[in-house]
Amino acid sequence: MFYNKKRYNTSMPSNLELARPWIFNWAKIVLLLIVFSTLVSANQVLADVPTCTVPDKITTFAEKFNVLNYESAISVAPAEDDGIIIAGTTIPPGMMEDADIFITKLNKSGNNVWTKIIQGGPGQAEDEAVKVIKTNPGYLLVGYTLSTATDGDERVLLVKFDEAGNKNWSVILGAGSLNRPVAVTQTSDGGYAVLAQQRLSEEGDLYSQVLYKVNSSGSKQWSKVITSDISSSFYAVADTNDGGIIITATAAINNYGRQSTSFSGLIKLDKNGNIEWSKIMETIPQTLPTTTGTYEDWRWSPAIFKAVEQTSDGSYLAAGQIYSALLTDTNAVGYTSSDLFVTKLDKNGKHKWTESFDFGGIETGLGIIKLNDGYLIFGEHASAQLEKKYILLKINLSGARQWHKLIGSLETGDYAKTSAGGYVVAGVKDNDPYVLKLNSYGDCHENCSLVSTTKVTRHDWTQYVLISRAAPDMKTDSSNSANYNLNISSTTIHPEQICNLEDTSSVPVCLVNKKLKHPNPNHPKTWIAIKYEQTTEIDLTSAKSIKVNDYLQPVFDEVFNNSVKIKDEMIGGLLDYVANRKITRQDVRSVKQLLIAQGFALIDTNGKKQITMSGNGLTLVITFNVNRKDSALIEVTY
């Protein structure tokens, strides 16, 4: 059973008892000062809330449309006039195997400006869109094509358009039996870097991952390939401020005593495609029993990197999917679920922090948009009933969540930031493309049922993962690019609004906090006290967590006057507590002394905010949010 305060003798010896009368007298004086200052500043209860300005009005809408017959995955990009560029795949009626590509422009109100249908050359069997991006100038469409012109094999297709939808040029890339693009970015020299998957043989299931670099006219400059004894994968590519490229990849590496042969991470290349550094994420070593009765330090890959961007300070932000590792008291290891994660690395790939966000299902991060005050993370959520929705998650520069929205149910879609500061999310539902144009806080019309929210749980993984060096096998690819003739025709689509059009004024995030204002302004509570009241204390489930809490809870009760709650438990080594007042350095010293009185010894300190204690068969690393006005969190790893 979990800790019950009634089990403990309130007369337990305390190193603080002799000081209580002195503390009590001073406490009365401090209390009077607090009451006086509170009455003087009763109207400034929200003084620590930053001042916000309401953004300009952003036109929002949600609508669906049909191009020809059956539409599959679609991609979106911003237009310069707050409009939207949409690209996707459509199948004409009666032609269930001959897919074409469409690209269309909607104005800021969702009305069709122009639509183009793209068909391949003679003998064309299939053209499919993968991604469209805003370029400087115009747009680049990336897809793949299969025709007699490509010997019946799939090739990467690049089509460059101007603002009016007129084609500038088109080329194909690749060799082998299958070449499908995965991601694309415009590089600092005006060219493009394209990630693609290449099947090594017609019969086999082994793939190599190819990175193509073309100039602004589509001519190939170089290409690199990663090969592996197992299938490797590319997910994302971004340009860097030094003219280079960074990609996310999963590939086999030399084992070096690790228990996983496939790890996910980042590869940094210079402008010529040469590797400058590569990093993988792995767990901290866990000592586990072997079949022979001995013990080994195990490390494995806990995450898949699926998005990356360079930040304004030259660091890197990556996002993807992290698997919750379950460590039981018998040291059995397994994967329980997966959450969206975000990790920050410095310019040389050194780990700074990692956060995960649990939306109550299976989540993964798919993309990152850089903002002036943080980042917008685009992801995917699958519920227990396998209903899929998209995630918009706004975090600040330190990784803390500011707001989030769920969009859907939608599948096989995309996201972008509009030129007016809002967002667009698109996807497919029942074979129809849907597009939602949202304001800068992810909101559409108030009656739009496709936009919702849910509870989110955050976990700090910084102490549980390592970023290590890796050496993937990368070599030069010899395939070339070739010009490719396309048939491009115009058509018209008629979007159907499913939510009323509205010019919405975004509500600043900081104004939402005003709902927490205490009902009696003459006796306002601190933000810490309000958060403490809103925290629901959890019941512990792990036997080891219960043991740890049996030692800690009476100590915290003594120091914080029975006003500490258990907020979160990560089975395998983490407990979060929250107090109802600001934590001081004296509190840290008091916790240390009370634990020493229970048989623990001080092993290490990290500044004045963290202590490491060992004793009673436990090693505890206790981190305090000292002197914070907005948080009184105590994090315990064991």
C-alpha positions in Angstrom: 0.0 0.0 0.0 1.1 3.6 -0.5 2.2 5.9 2.2 -0.4 6.8 4.8 0.4 9.7 7.0 -1.4 8.1 10.0 1.2 5.3 10.1 3.9 7.6 11.4 4.5 8.8 14.9 4.3 12.6 14.9 6.8 12.7 17.8 9.6 11.3 15.6 12.9 12.9 16.7 13.7 16.0 14.6 16.8 18.1 14.3 14.5 21.1 13.9 12.5 20.7 17.1 14.8 22.9 19.3 14.5 25.7 16.9 10.7 25.7 16.7 9.9 28.4 19.3 12.4 30.7 17.7 11.0 30.0 14.3 7.4 30.4 15.6 8.1 34.0 16.9 9.8 35.1 13.7 7.1 33.4 11.7 4.5 35.7 13.3 6.5 38.7 12.3 6.9 37.5 8.7 3.2 36.6 8.5 2.2 40.2 9.5 4.6 41.6 6.8 3.1 39.3 4.2 -0.5 40.2 5.1 0.4 43.9 5.0 2.1 43.7 1.6 -0.8 41.6 0.3 -3.4 44.2 1.3 -1.4 46.9 -0.3 -1.0 45.0 -3.6 -4.4 43.3 -3.7 -5.0 44.5 -7.2 -1.7 43.2 -8.4 -2.4 39.6 -7.9 -1.5 38.9 -11.5 1.6 41.1 -11.5 3.8 38.1 -12.4 1.8 37.4 -15.6 3.5 38.9 -18.6 1.8 41.7 -20.5 0.5 40.4 -23.8 -0.8 42.1 -27.0 -3.6 40.5 -29.0 -2.2 39.5 -32.4 -3.8 40.7 -35.6 -7.0 39.0 -36.8 -6.3 35.8 -38.7 -8.9 34.4 -41.0 -9.6 30.8 -40.1 -11.7 28.0 -41.7 -12.1 24.3 -42.0 -13.2 22.7 -45.3 -13.0 19.7 -47.4 -12.8 19.3 -51.2 -12.6 16.8 -54.0 -10.3 17.2 -57.0 -11.2 14.3 -59.3 -12.2 11.1 -57.5 -10.0 9.5 -54.8 -7.5 11.6 -52.9 -4.8 10.2 -50.7 -1.9 11.8 -48.7 -1.6 15.6 -49.1 1.0 18.2 -48.2 0.6 22.0 -47.5 2.8 25.1 -47.8 2.2 28.8 -47.1 1.5 31.3 -49.9 2.8 34.8 -49.6 -0.7 36.4 -49.4 -1.8 34.3 -46.4 -3.2 31.7 -48.8 -2.4 28.0 -48.8 -0.7 25.7 -51.4 -1.9 22.1 -51.3 -0.4 19.2 -53.2 -1.6 15.6 -53.2 -2.5 12.6 -55.2 -5.8 12.1 -57.1 -7.2 9.3 -59.2 -9.5 10.1 -62.2 -12.8 8.2 -62.2 -12.5 4.7 -63.7 -8.7 4.8 -63.6 -8.0 3.2 -60.2 -4.4 2.5 -61.0 -3.3 5.7 -62.8 -2.7 8.2 -60.1 -2.0 11.9 -60.9 -0.6 14.7 -58.8 -2.6 17.9 -58.1 -1.4 21.2 -56.8 -3.9 23.9 -55.8 -3.8 27.4 -54.3 -6.5 28.6 -51.9 -6.7 32.2 -50.9 -6.8 33.3 -47.2 -10.6 32.7 -47.1 -10.3 29.1 -48.6 -11.5 29.9 -52.1 -9.8 28.2 -55.1 -7.4 30.4 -57.0 -5.9 27.8 -59.3 -5.5 24.1 -59.6 -3.0 22.1 -61.7 -3.1 18.3 -62.6 0.3 16.8 -63.2 0.7 13.7 -65.4 3.9 11.9 -66.3 5.2 11.1 -69.8 4.2 8.4 -72.2 3.3 5.1 -70.7 2.8 6.8 -67.3 1.3 4.4 -64.7 1.5 6.3 -61.5 2.6 9.7 -60.1 2.3 10.5 -56.4 2.9 13.6 -54.4 4.9 13.4 -51.1 5.8 17.0 -50.1 5.4 20.6 -51.3 7.5 23.4 -49.7 7.7 27.2 -50.0 10.9 28.2 -51.8 12.5 31.6 -52.5 10.8 32.1 -54.9 7.8 29.9 -55.7 7.3 26.3 -54.6 8.9 22.9 -55.0 6.8 19.8 -55.3 8.5 16.4 -54.5 7.0 13.1 -55.4 7.7 10.0 -57.4 6.8 8.7 -60.8 6.7 5.3 -62.6 6.5 5.1 -66.4 8.1 3.5 -69.4 10.4 6.5 -69.4 11.8 5.2 -66.2 11.9 1.5 -67.3 8.9 0.8 -65.1 10.9 1.8 -62.0 9.9 4.4 -59.5 12.0 7.6 -59.6 12.1 10.7 -57.4 10.3 13.6 -59.1 11.0 17.3 -58.5 8.8 20.0 -60.0 9.5 23.7 -59.5 6.5 26.1 -59.8 6.2 29.9 -59.7 3.6 31.8 -57.6 1.0 31.5 -60.4 1.3 27.7 -60.7 3.4 27.8 -63.9 6.2 25.1 -64.2 9.8 26.3 -64.1 11.5 22.9 -64.4 11.1 19.2 -63.6 13.7 16.5 -63.1 13.8 12.8 -61.9 16.5 11.3 -59.6 17.5 7.8 -58.7 18.3 4.3 -59.9 17.3 0.8 -58.9 13.9 -0.8 -58.6 12.4 1.7 -56.2 13.2 5.3 -55.3 10.7 7.2 -53.1 11.4 10.6 -51.5 11.0 11.0 -47.7 11.8 14.7 -47.0 13.2 17.8 -48.6 14.6 21.2 -47.6 15.9 24.3 -49.5 19.6 24.9 -48.7 21.3 28.2 -48.1 22.8 28.2 -51.7 19.3 28.2 -53.2 19.5 24.4 -54.1 17.7 21.5 -52.5 18.5 18.5 -50.4 16.2 15.5 -50.9 16.1 12.3 -48.7 14.9 9.1 -50.5 14.6 5.4 -49.9 16.1 3.1 -52.4 15.4 -0.6 -52.6 18.6 -2.7 -53.2 16.9 -5.6 -55.0 13.6 -6.4 -56.6 13.2 -9.5 -54.5 14.7 -8.4 -51.2 13.5 -6.1 -48.4 16.8 -4.3 -47.8 16.9 -0.6 -48.4 19.6 2.0 -48.6 18.9 5.7 -47.8 20.0 8.3 -50.3 20.6 12.0 -49.8 20.5 13.9 -53.1 21.8 17.5 -53.5 20.6 19.5 -56.5 21.2 23.1 -57.4 18.5 25.8 -57.9 17.8 24.4 -61.5 17.5 20.8 -60.4 20.9 19.6 -61.7 22.4 17.0 -59.4 25.5 18.2 -57.5 26.2 15.1 -55.4 24.5 12.2 -53.6 25.3 10.0 -50.6 24.0 6.6 -49.5 23.9 4.9 -46.2 23.9 1.1 -46.5 23.2 -1.5 -43.8 22.8 -5.2 -43.1 19.3 -4.3 -41.8 16.9 -1.7 -43.2 17.9 1.8 -42.3 15.7 4.8 -42.5 15.8 8.5 -43.1 13.1 10.8 -41.7 14.0 14.5 -41.9 16.5 16.9 -43.3 17.2 20.6 -42.5 19.8 23.1 -43.7 22.3 24.6 -41.3 23.7 28.1 -41.0 27.2 27.0 -42.1 25.9 25.8 -45.5 25.7 22.2 -44.4 22.9 19.7 -43.8 21.6 17.8 -40.8 19.4 14.7 -41.1 17.7 12.2 -38.8 18.4 8.6 -39.4 18.0 5.1 -38.1 20.7 2.6 -39.0 22.9 -0.3 -37.8 26.1 0.7 -36.0 29.0 -1.2 -34.6 27.7 -2.8 -31.4 30.4 -1.8 -28.9 28.8 -3.8 -26.2 25.3 -2.4 -26.8 22.3 -4.7 -26.9 20.6 -2.9 -29.8 22.1 -3.1 -33.3 19.9 -0.3 -34.7 20.0 3.2 -33.2 18.4 6.5 -34.1 20.0 9.9 -34.1 21.4 12.8 -36.1 24.1 13.1 -38.9 25.7 16.4 -39.6 27.1 16.9 -43.1 29.1 19.7 -44.6 28.1 21.4 -47.8 29.8 18.7 -49.9 28.0 15.8 -48.1 31.0 14.8 -45.8 30.1 13.7 -42.3 31.2 16.2 -39.6 29.7 14.3 -36.7 26.9 11.8 -35.9 25.1 11.2 -32.7 22.7 8.5 -31.4 20.4 8.4 -28.4 20.6 5.5 -26.0 19.6 4.7 -22.4 21.9 5.0 -19.5 23.4 1.6 -18.7 21.1 -0.7 -16.8 22.7 -3.7 -14.9 20.6 -6.7 -15.8 20.9 -10.5 -15.3 22.0 -12.8 -18.1 21.0 -16.4 -18.8 24.3 -17.6 -17.2 23.5 -15.9 -13.9 26.0 -13.0 -14.4 25.2 -9.4 -14.8 25.8 -7.0 -17.7 25.4 -3.3 -18.3 22.7 -3.0 -21.0 22.1 -0.1 -23.3 19.4 0.2 -25.9 17.8 2.7 -28.3 14.8 4.3 -26.6 13.7 6.7 -29.4 13.3 7.4 -33.1 14.3 10.8 -34.4 11.7 12.0 -37.0 12.3 15.8 -37.1 15.2 18.3 -36.7 15.8 22.0 -37.0 18.7 24.3 -36.2 17.8 26.9 -33.6 18.7 30.6 -33.7 21.7 30.0 -31.3 23.2 27.4 -33.6 22.0 24.4 -31.5 19.7 21.7 -32.7 16.1 20.7 -31.8 14.9 17.2 -32.6 11.6 15.5 -32.1 10.2 12.1 -32.6 8.9 9.0 -30.6 10.3 7.8 -27.3 9.5 4.4 -25.8 8.7 4.3 -22.1 11.1 1.8 -20.5 9.6 -0.4 -17.8 12.1 -1.4 -15.1 10.5 -3.6 -12.5 12.0 -4.6 -9.1 13.2 -7.9 -10.8 15.1 -5.9 -13.4 12.9 -7.1 -16.3 13.0 -4.8 -19.2 10.2 -4.0 -21.7 8.5 -1.2 -23.6 5.2 0.0 -22.4 4.1 2.8 -24.7 5.5 5.7 -26.7 5.3 9.4 -26.3 6.2 12.5 -28.3 9.6 13.7 -27.3 11.7 16.8 -27.9 15.5 17.0 -27.3 18.0 19.9 -27.5 21.6 19.5 -28.5 24.3 22.1 -28.8 26.0 22.9 -32.1 28.4 20.0 -31.7 25.7 17.5 -30.8 26.2 17.6 -27.0 23.0 16.7 -25.1 21.3 19.6 -23.3 17.8 18.3 -22.3 15.1 15.9 -23.3 11.4 16.2 -22.6 8.5 13.9 -23.4 4.7 14.6 -23.6 2.1 11.9 -23.1 -1.3 12.7 -24.6 -2.9 9.4 -23.3 -2.2 7.2 -26.4 0.6 6.5 -28.8 2.3 9.7 -29.9 5.2 10.7 -32.1 6.7 14.1 -33.2 6.8 14.6 -36.9 7.9 18.2 -37.5 9.2 21.4 -36.0 8.5 25.1 -36.8 10.9 27.7 -35.3 9.1 30.7 -33.7 10.5 33.8 -32.1 9.5 32.7 -28.5 9.8 28.9 -28.9 8.8 26.1 -31.2 5.6 24.5 -32.7 5.9 20.7 -32.7 3.6 18.9 -35.1 2.9 15.3 -34.2 0.5 12.4 -34.4 -1.7 10.8 -31.7 -3.4 7.4 -31.8 -6.0 6.6 -29.1 -6.6 3.2 -27.6 -9.3 2.8 -30.2 -6.7 3.6 -32.9 -8.4 6.8 -33.8 -5.7 9.1 -35.3 -5.4 12.8 -34.7 -2.7 15.4 -35.3 -1.0 17.3 -32.5 0.0 21.0 -32.4 2.2 21.5 -29.4 3.6 24.9 -28.5 6.7 24.9 -26.3 8.9 27.7 -25.1 12.7 27.9 -25.7 13.3 25.7 -22.6 10.9 23.0 -23.7 8.0 23.8 -21.4 4.5 23.3 -22.8 2.5 26.5 -23.4 -0.5 25.2 -25.3 -1.6 22.2 -27.4 -4.4 21.2 -29.7 -5.6 17.9 -31.3 -6.8 18.0 -34.9 -8.9 15.4 -36.5 -9.6 12.6 -36.9 -7.3 12.9 -39.9 -4.6 10.8 -41.5 -1.7 11.1 -44.1 -1.5 14.8 -43.8 0.9 17.8 -43.3 1.3 21.1 -41.5 2.7 24.6 -42.2 3.0 28.1 -40.7 1.0 30.7 -42.7 2.5 34.0 -43.7 0.1 35.8 -41.3 1.4 33.9 -38.2 -1.3 31.2 -38.0 -1.1 27.5 -38.9 -2.6 25.2 -41.5 -3.2 21.5 -41.0 -4.3 19.1 -43.7 -5.2 15.5 -43.9 -7.5 12.9 -45.4 -10.8 11.6 -44.0 -13.0 9.1 -45.8 -10.9 9.7 -49.0 -11.6 13.5 -48.9 -8.9 16.0 -48.3 -9.5 18.3 -45.4 -7.7 21.6 -44.7 -7.9 23.7 -41.5 -6.5 27.2 -41.4 -6.0 28.1 -37.7 -5.0 31.2 -35.8 -1.7 31.6 -33.9 -3.0 29.6 -30.9 -4.3 26.6 -32.9 -7.9 27.7 -32.8 -10.5 27.6 -35.6 -14.2 28.7 -35.4 -15.6 28.0 -31.9 -18.0 25.5 -33.4 -15.3 23.5 -35.2 -15.5 20.0 -33.9 -12.2 19.0 -35.6 -10.2 21.0 -33.0 -10.0 19.7 -29.4 -7.7 19.4 -26.4 -6.8 16.7 -23.8 -4.7 16.2 -20.7 -0.9 16.1 -21.2 1.7 14.6 -18.9 5.3 15.8 -19.2 8.4 13.7 -18.3 11.9 14.9 -18.0 14.2 12.3 -19.6 17.4 14.3 -19.4 19.0 12.1 -16.7 17.9 8.8 -18.4 19.3 9.1 -21.9 22.7 9.6 -23.4 23.8 11.1 -26.6 26.8 9.1 -27.9 29.0 9.1 -31.0 28.2 6.8 -33.9 29.9 6.0 -37.2 27.3 5.1 -40.0 28.6 3.7 -43.2 28.1 6.4 -45.8 29.5 6.3 -49.4 29.0 8.2 -52.6 26.1 7.4 -54.9 26.6 7.4 -58.7 23.1 8.0 -60.0 22.3 11.1 -62.0 19.4 13.5 -62.5 17.5 13.9 -65.8 15.0 16.3 -67.2 11.5 14.9 -67.3 8.6 16.0 -69.4 5.2 16.4 -67.7 1.7 17.1 -68.9 0.2 19.9 -66.8 -3.4 20.9 -67.2 -5.7 23.3 -65.3 -8.9 22.4 -63.5 -11.2 23.9 -60.8 -12.1 22.6 -57.4 -14.9 23.7 -55.1 -14.1 23.6 -51.4 -17.0 22.9 -49.1 -16.8 24.8 -45.8 -17.5 22.5 -42.8 -16.9 25.3 -40.2 -18.1 28.9 -40.6 -15.5 31.4 -41.8 -14.4 33.7 -39.1 -11.8 36.4 -38.5 -10.6 35.4 -35.0 -8.5 37.3 -32.6 -6.1 34.9 -30.9 -6.3 34.9 -27.1 -2.8 35.2 -25.7 -1.6 32.2 -23.7 -0.7 34.3 -20.7 -4.3 35.6 -20.4 -5.5 32.1 -19.9 -3.7 32.0 -16.5 -6.1 34.7 -15.3 -8.7 32.0 -14.8 -6.6 30.9 -11.8 -7.3 34.2 -10.0 -8.3 33.6 -6.4 -12.0 34.4 -5.8 -11.1 36.7 -2.9 -8.7 39.4 -4.2 -8.1 40.7 -0.6 -6.4 37.4 0.2 -4.7 36.3 -3.0 -2.8 33.1 -3.2 0.6 32.5 -4.8 0.8 30.7 -8.1 2.6 27.9 -6.3 -0.3 27.5 -3.8 -2.9 27.5 -6.7 -0.9 24.8 -8.6 -0.7 22.8 -5.4 -4.4 22.9 -4.9 -5.0 21.9 -8.5 -2.7 18.9 -8.2 -4.4 15.5 -7.7 -2.2 13.3 -5.6 -1.6 9.9 -7.2 -1.4 6.4 -5.7 1.9 4.7 -6.1 2.0 1.4 -8.0 5.6 0.2 -7.8 6.9 -1.5 -4.7 10.2 0.3 -4.9 8.4 3.7 -5.3 6.4 2.9 -2.2 9.6 2.1 -0.3 11.3 5.3 -1.4 8.2 7.3 -0.5 8.0 5.7 3.0 11.3 7.4 3.8 10.7 10.7 2.0 7.1 11.6 2.8 7.5 12.0 6.6 10.6 14.2 5.9 8.7 16.4 3.4 5.8 16.6 5.8 8.1 17.7 8.6 9.8 20.4 6.4 6.7 21.6 4.6 4.1 21.3 7.3 2.2 18.3 5.7 1.8 20.2 2.5 3.5 18.1 -0.1 1.7 15.9 -2.7 3.0 13.1 -4.9 2.4 14.4 -8.4 3.9 11.8 -10.8 5.5 8.4 -10.9 7.7 7.0 -13.7 8.0 3.3 -12.9 11.6 2.5 -13.0 13.1 5.4 -11.1 11.3 8.7 -10.8 8.9 10.4 -8.4 7.7 14.0 -8.6 6.5 15.9 -5.5 4.9 19.3 -5.4 4.9 21.7 -2.4 2.4 24.5 -1.6 5.1 27.2 -1.1 8.4 28.4 -2.5 11.3 26.0 -1.7 14.3 27.6 0.0 17.9 26.6 0.5 17.1 26.0 4.2 14.5 23.5 3.1 17.2 21.5 1.2 19.4 21.5 4.2 16.6 20.4 6.5 15.7 17.5 4.1 19.3 16.5 4.1 19.6 16.5 7.9 16.3 14.5 8.4 17.4 11.9 5.9 20.7 11.6 7.7 18.7 11.0 10.9 17.0 8.1 9.1 20.3 6.4 8.3 21.1 8.0 4.9 24.6 9.4 4.1 25.3 12.4 1.8 27.1 11.2 -1.3 27.2 14.3 -3.5 25.8 17.8 -4.0 25.2 19.7 -7.2 25.2 23.4 -6.2 22.5 24.1 -3.6 19.6 22.6 -5.5 20.4 18.9 -5.6 21.6 16.3 -3.1 22.5 12.6 -3.5 21.8 10.4 -0.5 22.6 6.7 0.0 21.3 4.3 2.7 18.7 1.7 3.6 19.4 -0.1 0.3 18.6 3.0 -1.8 20.4 5.8 -3.6 18.3 8.9 -4.0 19.0 11.9 -6.2 16.8 14.7 -5.0 16.4 17.9 -7.1 14.6 21.0 -5.8 13.1 24.0 -7.6 14.8 26.4 -5.2 13.5 30.0 -5.0 11.1 29.7 -7.9 8.0 31.8 -7.8 6.1 29.6 -10.3 7.1 26.1 -9.3 7.7 24.1 -6.1 8.7 20.8 -7.7 10.8 18.2 -6.0 12.1 15.5 -8.4 13.5 12.2 -7.0 15.3 9.6 -9.0 16.3 6.3 -7.5 
